[in-house]
Amino acid sequence: MSDFGKTPEQEVDWGSRGSQVIVTLACLFIVLAGMKLAANLLLPIVYAFFLAVLSYPLARWLRRHRWPMPLALGVTMFVNLAVVAGLITIAVRLMVSFAADLPRYVKGLNSKLGEMALWLEGKGVSGVKAEVDHLFDWNTVVEWSTQDNVMRGLGTALGSTFGAVSTVFVGLVMILLLMMFILMEAHGTHSRLQAVKLSGGPDFSGLMRSADDIQKYLGVKTLISALTGLLAGVLCWLFGLQYPLLWAILAFVFNFIPAVGSTAASIPAIAEALVQNGPMHAVVVAVGYGGINFCLDNFVQPHLLGNRFGISPLVVILSVIFWGWLWGPLGMFLAVPLTMVMKVILDNTEEFRWLSVMMAKKKVRHGEVEVAGYDLHLHEGEIIGSGASTEIPGRREP
């Protein structure tokens, strides 16, 4: 018996285990560095995959109703193209119109913030007015606009804008083409992966079990985002804001970013309400946005998703930060689906299954802890995680 009460069989060789940890961390660092460098290549592939997963139910429904494969695929692609092109066209037109009114809104925001700063200084808070004046320093703008190289700077900015637009267009075309080929290969995937396993390859059954969950999550998230955009647009329209449709599209798109997306989408609408109607209307619009997001995220979405998506809220927030750092804002939109895939991969490994357990959502019910996707009532000698990581707690695959 050792000093810590362990038998020789229970002792751990920390030398070899420490070497394994160092090697694993080094490999992880190399993989992450490669993923960050290859973001322009990987992002279209990832987006095409998740869009194909989201669109596959439509193609499958058409096939079940005896539509020919080329026609079913064409209709699915047309629906995706119509939705994406429609949203982009409407958003761009509204943004061009909003950009023409932007100086008026900036001046109005400067005036309202100046009034609030004077009120705060009257209450004893010093230095607020100076900070607001520094934030809206018009002398600096005028001085910059009279410089000799202003046209060259505008030309550079215009060229960057056209470059960004062309990059986005090429990326969209690449995503749609990849999505089309993924949908073409989707039928018979289960049989193909089973053949891969029988031929000595890896077992992808865990990923396939999670594919339905990811598909359901993306579908429900799209529905919740659409409801968020609709209610936000109605709210802005009721308060007489000039661009309710633009703020509705913004709320729809940004709702795909967990935790921070909905809050960021509400800021422009609140600022417009402040400029147009004053502080009280801005507060009411902010409360309205908060109520919409709270009700949909805490009541409607959990009811539609059920208990199958057991990822800890802390893991969700950390995943947004991580994927945002790795792939920028585009990575934030896919933070939860990518984390779900990573959780499934970890759950299907003996060595790192404990990380999947740590990522799972936990609940305390009747004084007992439940971990989503795992049965904690094990017999002696059993190891947690023998089922799929997205199972309902307490149930196992037959």
N, C-alpha and C positions, 0 to 999 in steps of 0.2 A: 504494500500500500504506500503510495507516495504521500508527500506532505499535504497535498490538497485533497486527499481522500480518493484518488483515482487508482484503479488497478493498472498494471502495465499494458493490458489490452486497450485501456481507455485513453492512454497518453497519445498526444498528437505530436507528430514530427513538425514543429513550427519552422524548422529550417527549410524543408522541402515545400511546405505550404506557403511560406513567405516568398520563396522563389517563384512559385506558381502565380501568386498575386502580382508580383512585379512584372512577370512576363505578360500576364493578362492585361494589366494596365498599359504596358508599352504597346501591345497589339491594338488595344482600344484607342490609344492616342493616334496611332498610325491610321487606323480605319476612319476616325473622325476627321483627321486632317485631310485624308483623301476625299471624304464625302463633302467637306467644305470647299475644297478646290474644284470638285466636279459638280458643283451645285447646278450650273447651267445645263449640264447633261442629265443629271438625275431628277431634277424637279419636273420637267415635262413627262418623264416616264412615270413618276409617282402620281402626278395629277391625272395622267391618262388612265392609270390602273384604278384609282379610286372613282373616277368618273365612269369607267366601264362597270365597276362593281355597282355603282348607284343606278346605272342605266340598264343593267342586265335584266331586271324584272320585266321591263317593258318588252324587250326583245323576246324573252321567254314566254310572256303572255301571248304575243303575236304568233310565235311558233306553235303554241298549244292550240291556237284557233286556226291552225292549218294555213298560216301565211307562209309563202316561200321564204327561204332563208335570205336571199338577196333583198327581197322587199321588206322583210322585217328589220333587217339591218339598216336599210335605207331610211325607213321611217324613224327608227331610233336615232340615227345620226342627224336627221332633219330636225327632230324635236330638240336635241341638244344644241345644234347650231342656231336654231331659231331663238331659243331662250338666251344663249350667251350673246348672240349678235344683237338681239333686241335690248337686253339690259345695257350693253356697252353703248349702243347708239343713243338710247335715251339719256344715259348718264353723261355722255360726252356733250350732247346738246345742252343739257341743263347746266353742266359745269362751265361751258362757254358763256352762257347767259349770266351765270353767277359771277364769273370772273369780271364781266363788265360792270357789275354792281359792287364789286369788292371794295373799291376805294370809299364808296359811300358807307358801307358797313364798317370799315375800319375807322373812319372818322366818327361815326356814331358810337362805336365801341369805345373809342378814346374819350368821347364826351361823357358817356355813362360811367366809365371807370374813374374819370376825373371827379365827377360828382360824388361817387362813393368814397374816393380817397379824401376829399375835403370833409365829408361827413365823419370819416374815421379819425382824421386829424382833429376835428372838433371834439371828439370823444377822448382825446389824449394820446392817440397813436401817431407818433411822429415819423416823418420820412416817407409816407405812403405816396403823397403827391409827387415827390421827386422821382420815385421809382416808376410811377405811371408815365410821367413825362419822358423818362429815359427809354421806356418801352416803346413809346410812339414818338421818336425823335424825328420830326419832319425835316429839320435842318440837314440832318445827315442824308436823307433821301434826296433833297434838292441839290445838295453839294455833289452827290454821286452822279445825279442825272446831268450835271453841267460839265462833267469831265470829258476829255477828248476821246477817251476809249470806250465811251458808253455804247456806241453803235457796234463796236467790236465785241463788247460783252453781250449785247443783245443777240448778235449773230451767233456767238458761241452757245448761248442759252437756247436759241431757236434750233440750232443744229443738234444739240443734245436732246431736245424735245422730239424732233423727227427721228433721231436715232432710237430713243426709247419706244416710240410708237412702232417703228419697224421691228424692233426686238420683240415687243409684245405680240405683234401680228404673226411673226415667224413662230414664236412659241405656241400661240394658239393653234396654228395650222399643224405643227408637230404633235401637239396634244391630241387633236382630233384624229389625225392619221393613226397614231399609236392606239387610241381608244378603239378605232374601227377594227384594227387587226386583233386586238385583245378580245373584242366581242366575237369576232369570227372564230377564234380559237377556244372560246369559253365552253362551248358544248362538248361534253365528254371529258372535262378536266378531271373528274373523280377517277374515271377508269384509267386515264393516262398516268396520274400520280400513283395509283395502285400498281400499275405496271412498273413504274420507276422503283417503287419499294421492293417489288418481287425480283427485280433485276440487280439488287444489291445497293440501291441508292438510298437517300435519306427518307424518313417517314414524314410526309407533309400532312398527315391526317389532322394534327392539331391546328395547323393554319387553315385547312379547309373547314374545320368545325367553326373556327372564328370568322370565316368569310361571311357566313350568314349574319352573325352578330354585327360585323362591321357594316354590312349592307343595311341592316335595320337601323343602326345608329346614324348612318349618313342620310337615310330616308327621313327618319324622325327629325334629325337636325335641320334638314332642308325645310321640312314642314314648319318647324318652330321658327326658323329664320324668316320664312315667308309670312307667318302670322305676326312676328315682331315688326317686320317692315310695314305690313298693312296697318296695324294698330298705330305705329309711330306716324305714318303718313296721315291717318285720320286725325290723330291728336294735333299734328302741326296744322292741318287744314282747319280744324275747329278754332284754333287760336289765330287764324289769319296770317300765317307765315307765307312768304312769297314762293318758297320752293319746297312744298310738302312732298312732292314726288321724288326729288333728289334726296331728301333726308330719309324717305322710305327705302330707297335703293341702298343707301349707305347703311341703314340699320339692318337690312337683309344680309348684305355682304359681310359686315363686321361681326354679326352674331355668330358666324362660324369660328371666330377666335374666342376660346373660352375665357371666362373671368374678366378680361379687360376690353373685349371687342365692343360689347354693347355700351359700356361707359364712354368709350372713345367716340362712338357713333352719335351719342347724344350731345356732345359739346357744340358742334356747329349750330344745331337747332336751338339750343339754349342761348347761344350768343346772338342769333338772329332775333329770338324773342326778347332778349334784353335790349337790343338796339331799337326794335320796332315798337314794343309795348311797355318797356320798363321792367324794373326788378321783380315785381310781383308776378307778372306773366312768365318771366324766366324761371322763377321758383316753381310755379305750377307746372310748367313744361318739364322741368327736371324731375319733379315728383311723379308726373305722368309716365315718363320714361322708366323711372325706377319701379313703379308699380307694374308696368307691362313686363319688364324683364324678371321681376321677382315672381309674379304669378306664373308666367310661362316656364321659367327655369326650375321652380320649386314645386309646382303642382302638375302642370300639363305634361312637361317632358318626362318626369319620373313615372307618371302614370302610363305613358306610351311605351317607355323603354322597359319598365319593370325592374327586376333585380339582377338582370343578366350582365350589366356593365359595371363591374365592381372595381373601379379605379378610384383610389383615394383622392379627395379634393386637393390635398397638398401636392400629390403627384401630377394632377392636372395643371396646376399653376406652374410647377417646376418644368413640366413638359413644354408649356408655352414659352417659358424663358429659354429652355434649351434649344428647341427647334427654331425659335426666333434668332438665337445666336448662330446656329449652324447654317440656316438657309434664309435668314432675313424674314421680312413680313410674310412672304409666301409660305414659309415653313410654319408660321403660327396657325394658319388656317387648317392645317392637317395635323396639328399637334396631338389631338386625342386619337384619331385613327392610327397614326404612326406609333403612338405609345401602346395602343391595344395590340398591334402586331408584335411589338417588342416584348410585351408581357406574355403573349402566347409562345413566342420563341423561347423565352426564359423558362416558361412553365414546362416545356418539353425537353429540358436538359436536367440531368441529375445534379450537376455541380452548381447551377445557378438558379434552381427552382426557388430557393429561399428569397431571392430578389423579387420574383413574381409574387410571392406571398406578402412581402413587405409593401408592394405596390397596390395590393388589393384594398378595396373599401371595407371598412370595419363598422359594425353596429353593435350596440349593447342592448339586448332585448331580454327583459325579465332577469336582469342581473348577469346574463351570460353574453360573452363576446362571440359574434358571428363574423366570419371573414367571407366576403362574397366569392363564390366559386370553389370553396373548400369545405370539406366536412371535418370539423375539429373533434368529433366523437370517434376517435380511432381505437382500434384494438392494439394490444401491445405488439410492437414490432412493425406496425404499419407506418408508412411515410406519407405525409400530407402531400396532396397534389397529384394523386393518381388519376384524377378526372381532368376534363378540359377546364381551362382557367376561366371560361365564361359560363360555366354551368350555374344553375340556381343553387344557393347554399343548401347543403344537406342531401343533394341528389347526385347520382353517379350515372355514367353511361351504362346501359344494359350490356 
